[in-house]
Amino acid sequence: MAIYRYKAEDKNGRVKSGQIVGLSEPDAILRLRKKELNSLSLVNVSNNLETRFLMMISPIKIKQLAVFSRQFSVMISANVTVVEALMILVEQTDNISLKNMIADIAFEVDSGSFLSEAFGKRPKIFSTFFINIIRSGETSGKLDEVLNYLADEMEQNYDMVSKIRGAMIYPIFVTAGLIGVGIVLMIFVIPNLTAILTETNAVLPFSTRVVIGASNFLKNYLWLAAIILIVLVFVSRLYLKTYAGKRQFDIIKLRMPIFGRLFKYIYLMRFTRSLSTLLKGGVTITKGLEITADIIGNVIYRELILDTLESINDGNPVSMVMESSPYVPKMVPQMIAVGEKTGKLDSVLDRVTTFYSRDAANMLDNLSKLMEPVIMVVMGVGVGIMVAAVIMPMYNMASQF
């Protein structure tokens, strides 16, 4: 499958230009004729330099994949063939990277590959979860339904990530501003203020000596501080790539004062929503747990899911391992146990997802309000230290005259 840039003449003699996909150049010309366009020129732009550059600066986003899944589902529901639906989506897609990828998938499917196999060749774009859901839809003949499930899943994940980023903008901006102002004060302002204090040879308070020492260090060795910071970041990134590092970081995230509960809700929602979607798509509970363990994004919960899978293989219920975990609220295993007994585990998981999604949404809405007093306290402490270390000694010295 290739993407062609064309110039063509319509039935009124007007020249039009655009892009069209085709299995070959004759196929592209035939598709133009179906649109009542007579081809004047046709250039394959699938792999030219301009297209490659545009693909580098146009990554495929989750929101675009969600829209792709939704539109694909609608066309499959309308009994449009898979290849034809994909070719229509190529023409409707603006993102050049997504356009090229869909065109390649259409070619592979037209050549005899299963849709899930074509998606599976692109693991950086499509997760194991996505591929297995598509495979289950192909097997059960419910491809349109599972594509809708996937669109819902990706849209909900996108909305959650967007809310988290939106809630974090304010505290990150304020914190960065405080750090910047603090560095400027320590390098340019504090030395001038403390020069008078050091010239008196008076015994200075401990806090004043600490501030003066920090100021002198930053003024004379800012380059060393920058190198130390870069090295710490580099070493931390290397450590976080190890299993022990990831596990430790995930534990810290779950135990954070304000964000810990929010992270728990997010991981629980990801688990219940993903497992529910897989079960609705006809995937077995054991296979569903294997897939969910790989996509949940937290080592602690991954270990918990794998322990649950091992417990199921030994003949125990799904809820058994979760009942003893400190990272899972008691309501979750109780609801899962009810779902197992009634044979409606997917529906129960949906209800759990809805419950925690509401709680998480409320927490996200209040996150900025919760962060404001914390930031004010930090600012107050910073101002207090500056007053105690610099202003008070100067005031005491002035009062002696």
Contacts in CASP RR format, 6 or more apart in sequence:
PFRMAT RR
TARGET T0000
AUTHOR 0000-0000-0000
METHOD contacts of the structure
MODEL  1
MAIYRYKAEDKNGRVKSGQIVGLSEPDAILRLRKKELNSLSLVNVSNNLE
TRFLMMISPIKIKQLAVFSRQFSVMISANVTVVEALMILVEQTDNISLKN
MIADIAFEVDSGSFLSEAFGKRPKIFSTFFINIIRSGETSGKLDEVLNYL
ADEMEQNYDMVSKIRGAMIYPIFVTAGLIGVGIVLMIFVIPNLTAILTET
NAVLPFSTRVVIGASNFLKNYLWLAAIILIVLVFVSRLYLKTYAGKRQFD
IIKLRMPIFGRLFKYIYLMRFTRSLSTLLKGGVTITKGLEITADIIGNVI
YRELILDTLESINDGNPVSMVMESSPYVPKMVPQMIAVGEKTGKLDSVLD
RVTTFYSRDAANMLDNLSKLMEPVIMVVMGVGVGIMVAAVIMPMYNMASQ
F
1 21 0 8 1.000
1 22 0 8 1.000
1 23 0 8 1.000
1 87 0 8 1.000
1 90 0 8 1.000
1 103 0 8 1.000
1 104 0 8 1.000
1 106 0 8 1.000
1 107 0 8 1.000
1 110 0 8 1.000
2 21 0 8 1.000
2 22 0 8 1.000
2 23 0 8 1.000
2 24 0 8 1.000
2 25 0 8 1.000
2 28 0 8 1.000
2 44 0 8 1.000
2 46 0 8 1.000
2 103 0 8 1.000
3 19 0 8 1.000
3 20 0 8 1.000
3 21 0 8 1.000
3 44 0 8 1.000
3 45 0 8 1.000
3 46 0 8 1.000
3 51 0 8 1.000
3 90 0 8 1.000
3 99 0 8 1.000
3 100 0 8 1.000
3 103 0 8 1.000
4 19 0 8 1.000
4 20 0 8 1.000
4 21 0 8 1.000
4 22 0 8 1.000
4 25 0 8 1.000
4 28 0 8 1.000
4 42 0 8 1.000
4 43 0 8 1.000
4 44 0 8 1.000
4 45 0 8 1.000
5 17 0 8 1.000
5 18 0 8 1.000
5 19 0 8 1.000
5 42 0 8 1.000
5 43 0 8 1.000
5 45 0 8 1.000
6 17 0 8 1.000
6 18 0 8 1.000
6 19 0 8 1.000
6 20 0 8 1.000
6 28 0 8 1.000
6 32 0 8 1.000
6 37 0 8 1.000
6 39 0 8 1.000
6 40 0 8 1.000
6 41 0 8 1.000
6 42 0 8 1.000
6 43 0 8 1.000
7 15 0 8 1.000
7 16 0 8 1.000
7 17 0 8 1.000
7 18 0 8 1.000
7 39 0 8 1.000
7 40 0 8 1.000
7 41 0 8 1.000
8 15 0 8 1.000
8 16 0 8 1.000
8 17 0 8 1.000
8 32 0 8 1.000
8 37 0 8 1.000
8 38 0 8 1.000
8 39 0 8 1.000
8 40 0 8 1.000
9 15 0 8 1.000
9 16 0 8 1.000
9 37 0 8 1.000
9 38 0 8 1.000
9 40 0 8 1.000
10 16 0 8 1.000
10 36 0 8 1.000
10 37 0 8 1.000
10 38 0 8 1.000
11 36 0 8 1.000
15 40 0 8 1.000
16 37 0 8 1.000
19 45 0 8 1.000
19 91 0 8 1.000
20 28 0 8 1.000
20 31 0 8 1.000
20 32 0 8 1.000
20 91 0 8 1.000
21 28 0 8 1.000
21 31 0 8 1.000
21 87 0 8 1.000
21 90 0 8 1.000
21 91 0 8 1.000
21 103 0 8 1.000
21 106 0 8 1.000
22 28 0 8 1.000
22 31 0 8 1.000
22 87 0 8 1.000
22 103 0 8 1.000
23 107 0 8 1.000
23 110 0 8 1.000
25 42 0 8 1.000
25 44 0 8 1.000
28 39 0 8 1.000
28 42 0 8 1.000
29 39 0 8 1.000
29 42 0 8 1.000
32 38 0 8 1.000
32 39 0 8 1.000
33 39 0 8 1.000
45 51 0 8 1.000
46 100 0 8 1.000
46 103 0 8 1.000
51 96 0 8 1.000
51 100 0 8 1.000
54 96 0 8 1.000
54 97 0 8 1.000
55 96 0 8 1.000
55 97 0 8 1.000
55 100 0 8 1.000
58 95 0 8 1.000
58 96 0 8 1.000
58 97 0 8 1.000
59 97 0 8 1.000
60 95 0 8 1.000
60 97 0 8 1.000
60 98 0 8 1.000
60 101 0 8 1.000
60 125 0 8 1.000
61 95 0 8 1.000
62 154 0 8 1.000
62 157 0 8 1.000
62 158 0 8 1.000
62 161 0 8 1.000
63 154 0 8 1.000
63 155 0 8 1.000
63 158 0 8 1.000
64 93 0 8 1.000
64 95 0 8 1.000
64 98 0 8 1.000
65 98 0 8 1.000
65 125 0 8 1.000
65 154 0 8 1.000
66 150 0 8 1.000
66 151 0 8 1.000
66 154 0 8 1.000
66 155 0 8 1.000
66 158 0 8 1.000
67 151 0 8 1.000
68 89 0 8 1.000
68 93 0 8 1.000
68 98 0 8 1.000
68 102 0 8 1.000
69 147 0 8 1.000
69 148 0 8 1.000
69 150 0 8 1.000
69 151 0 8 1.000
69 154 0 8 1.000
70 147 0 8 1.000
70 148 0 8 1.000
70 151 0 8 1.000
71 89 0 8 1.000
71 92 0 8 1.000
72 85 0 8 1.000
72 86 0 8 1.000
72 89 0 8 1.000
72 147 0 8 1.000
73 143 0 8 1.000
73 144 0 8 1.000
73 145 0 8 1.000
73 147 0 8 1.000
73 148 0 8 1.000
73 151 0 8 1.000
74 144 0 8 1.000
75 84 0 8 1.000
75 85 0 8 1.000
75 88 0 8 1.000
75 89 0 8 1.000
76 82 0 8 1.000
76 85 0 8 1.000
76 143 0 8 1.000
76 144 0 8 1.000
76 147 0 8 1.000
77 144 0 8 1.000
80 88 0 8 1.000
82 109 0 8 1.000
82 115 0 8 1.000
82 143 0 8 1.000
83 106 0 8 1.000
83 109 0 8 1.000
83 110 0 8 1.000
86 102 0 8 1.000
86 103 0 8 1.000
86 105 0 8 1.000
86 106 0 8 1.000
86 109 0 8 1.000
87 103 0 8 1.000
87 106 0 8 1.000
89 102 0 8 1.000
90 99 0 8 1.000
90 102 0 8 1.000
90 103 0 8 1.000
90 106 0 8 1.000
93 99 0 8 1.000
93 102 0 8 1.000
101 122 0 8 1.000
101 125 0 8 1.000
104 118 0 8 1.000
105 115 0 8 1.000
105 118 0 8 1.000
105 119 0 8 1.000
108 117 0 8 1.000
108 118 0 8 1.000
108 121 0 8 1.000
109 115 0 8 1.000
109 118 0 8 1.000
114 135 0 8 1.000
114 138 0 8 1.000
115 134 0 8 1.000
115 138 0 8 1.000
115 143 0 8 1.000
116 131 0 8 1.000
116 132 0 8 1.000
116 134 0 8 1.000
116 135 0 8 1.000
116 138 0 8 1.000
119 126 0 8 1.000
119 130 0 8 1.000
119 131 0 8 1.000
119 134 0 8 1.000
120 126 0 8 1.000
120 131 0 8 1.000
127 295 0 8 1.000
128 291 0 8 1.000
128 294 0 8 1.000
128 295 0 8 1.000
129 274 0 8 1.000
129 277 0 8 1.000
129 278 0 8 1.000
129 291 0 8 1.000
129 292 0 8 1.000
129 294 0 8 1.000
129 295 0 8 1.000
130 150 0 8 1.000
132 278 0 8 1.000
132 283 0 8 1.000
132 287 0 8 1.000
132 288 0 8 1.000
132 291 0 8 1.000
133 146 0 8 1.000
133 149 0 8 1.000
133 150 0 8 1.000
133 277 0 8 1.000
133 278 0 8 1.000
133 281 0 8 1.000
133 283 0 8 1.000
134 143 0 8 1.000
134 146 0 8 1.000
134 147 0 8 1.000
134 150 0 8 1.000
136 146 0 8 1.000
136 278 0 8 1.000
136 281 0 8 1.000
136 282 0 8 1.000
136 283 0 8 1.000
137 143 0 8 1.000
137 145 0 8 1.000
137 146 0 8 1.000
137 281 0 8 1.000
137 282 0 8 1.000
140 281 0 8 1.000
140 282 0 8 1.000
142 281 0 8 1.000
145 280 0 8 1.000
145 281 0 8 1.000
146 280 0 8 1.000
146 281 0 8 1.000
149 277 0 8 1.000
149 280 0 8 1.000
149 281 0 8 1.000
150 277 0 8 1.000
153 273 0 8 1.000
153 274 0 8 1.000
153 277 0 8 1.000
156 273 0 8 1.000
156 357 0 8 1.000
157 270 0 8 1.000
160 266 0 8 1.000
160 269 0 8 1.000
160 357 0 8 1.000
160 360 0 8 1.000
163 361 0 8 1.000
163 364 0 8 1.000
164 266 0 8 1.000
164 364 0 8 1.000
167 364 0 8 1.000
167 367 0 8 1.000
167 368 0 8 1.000
168 367 0 8 1.000
170 368 0 8 1.000
170 371 0 8 1.000
171 368 0 8 1.000
171 371 0 8 1.000
171 374 0 8 1.000
171 375 0 8 1.000
174 375 0 8 1.000
175 375 0 8 1.000
178 378 0 8 1.000
178 379 0 8 1.000
183 218 0 8 1.000
185 386 0 8 1.000
186 211 0 8 1.000
186 214 0 8 1.000
186 215 0 8 1.000
186 218 0 8 1.000
186 219 0 8 1.000
187 215 0 8 1.000
187 218 0 8 1.000
187 219 0 8 1.000
187 222 0 8 1.000
190 211 0 8 1.000
190 212 0 8 1.000
190 215 0 8 1.000
190 390 0 8 1.000
191 215 0 8 1.000
191 216 0 8 1.000
191 219 0 8 1.000
193 390 0 8 1.000
193 394 0 8 1.000
194 208 0 8 1.000
194 211 0 8 1.000
194 212 0 8 1.000
194 215 0 8 1.000
194 390 0 8 1.000
196 394 0 8 1.000
196 397 0 8 1.000
197 204 0 8 1.000
197 208 0 8 1.000
197 212 0 8 1.000
197 390 0 8 1.000
197 393 0 8 1.000
197 394 0 8 1.000
197 397 0 8 1.000
198 204 0 8 1.000
198 212 0 8 1.000
200 397 0 8 1.000
202 393 0 8 1.000
202 397 0 8 1.000
204 212 0 8 1.000
204 393 0 8 1.000
205 388 0 8 1.000
205 389 0 8 1.000
205 392 0 8 1.000
205 393 0 8 1.000
207 385 0 8 1.000
207 388 0 8 1.000
207 389 0 8 1.000
208 388 0 8 1.000
208 389 0 8 1.000
208 390 0 8 1.000
208 393 0 8 1.000
210 389 0 8 1.000
211 385 0 8 1.000
211 386 0 8 1.000
211 389 0 8 1.000
211 390 0 8 1.000
217 225 0 8 1.000
218 225 0 8 1.000
239 245 0 8 1.000
240 246 0 8 1.000
240 249 0 8 1.000
243 299 0 8 1.000
246 299 0 8 1.000
247 299 0 8 1.000
247 300 0 8 1.000
250 298 0 8 1.000
250 299 0 8 1.000
250 300 0 8 1.000
251 300 0 8 1.000
253 259 0 8 1.000
253 260 0 8 1.000
253 263 0 8 1.000
253 298 0 8 1.000
254 260 0 8 1.000
254 263 0 8 1.000
254 264 0 8 1.000
254 298 0 8 1.000
254 300 0 8 1.000
254 327 0 8 1.000
256 263 0 8 1.000
258 367 0 8 1.000
258 370 0 8 1.000
258 371 0 8 1.000
258 374 0 8 1.000
261 363 0 8 1.000
262 360 0 8 1.000
262 363 0 8 1.000
262 364 0 8 1.000
262 367 0 8 1.000
263 298 0 8 1.000
264 327 0 8 1.000
264 329 0 8 1.000
265 356 0 8 1.000
265 357 0 8 1.000
265 359 0 8 1.000
265 360 0 8 1.000
265 363 0 8 1.000
266 360 0 8 1.000
267 296 0 8 1.000
267 297 0 8 1.000
267 298 0 8 1.000
267 301 0 8 1.000
268 328 0 8 1.000
268 329 0 8 1.000
268 332 0 8 1.000
268 352 0 8 1.000
268 356 0 8 1.000
269 353 0 8 1.000
269 356 0 8 1.000
269 357 0 8 1.000
269 360 0 8 1.000
270 295 0 8 1.000
270 296 0 8 1.000
270 297 0 8 1.000
271 292 0 8 1.000
271 296 0 8 1.000
271 301 0 8 1.000
271 305 0 8 1.000
272 332 0 8 1.000
272 349 0 8 1.000
272 350 0 8 1.000
272 352 0 8 1.000
272 353 0 8 1.000
272 356 0 8 1.000
273 349 0 8 1.000
273 350 0 8 1.000
273 353 0 8 1.000
274 291 0 8 1.000
274 292 0 8 1.000
274 295 0 8 1.000
274 296 0 8 1.000
275 288 0 8 1.000
275 289 0 8 1.000
275 292 0 8 1.000
275 349 0 8 1.000
276 345 0 8 1.000
276 346 0 8 1.000
276 347 0 8 1.000
276 349 0 8 1.000
276 350 0 8 1.000
276 353 0 8 1.000
278 287 0 8 1.000
278 288 0 8 1.000
278 291 0 8 1.000
278 292 0 8 1.000
279 285 0 8 1.000
279 288 0 8 1.000
279 345 0 8 1.000
279 346 0 8 1.000
279 349 0 8 1.000
280 346 0 8 1.000
283 291 0 8 1.000
285 312 0 8 1.000
285 318 0 8 1.000
285 345 0 8 1.000
286 309 0 8 1.000
286 312 0 8 1.000
286 313 0 8 1.000
289 305 0 8 1.000
289 306 0 8 1.000
289 308 0 8 1.000
289 309 0 8 1.000
289 312 0 8 1.000
290 309 0 8 1.000
292 305 0 8 1.000
293 302 0 8 1.000
293 305 0 8 1.000
293 306 0 8 1.000
293 309 0 8 1.000
294 302 0 8 1.000
296 302 0 8 1.000
296 305 0 8 1.000
300 327 0 8 1.000
301 327 0 8 1.000
304 321 0 8 1.000
304 322 0 8 1.000
304 325 0 8 1.000
304 327 0 8 1.000
304 328 0 8 1.000
307 321 0 8 1.000
308 318 0 8 1.000
308 320 0 8 1.000
308 321 0 8 1.000
308 322 0 8 1.000
311 320 0 8 1.000
311 321 0 8 1.000
312 318 0 8 1.000
317 336 0 8 1.000
317 337 0 8 1.000
317 340 0 8 1.000
318 336 0 8 1.000
318 337 0 8 1.000
318 340 0 8 1.000
318 345 0 8 1.000
319 333 0 8 1.000
319 334 0 8 1.000
319 336 0 8 1.000
319 337 0 8 1.000
319 340 0 8 1.000
320 333 0 8 1.000
322 328 0 8 1.000
322 332 0 8 1.000
322 333 0 8 1.000
322 336 0 8 1.000
323 330 0 8 1.000
323 333 0 8 1.000
331 352 0 8 1.000
331 355 0 8 1.000
332 352 0 8 1.000
335 348 0 8 1.000
335 351 0 8 1.000
335 352 0 8 1.000
336 345 0 8 1.000
336 348 0 8 1.000
336 349 0 8 1.000
336 352 0 8 1.000
338 348 0 8 1.000
339 345 0 8 1.000
339 347 0 8 1.000
339 348 0 8 1.000
342 348 0 8 1.000
END
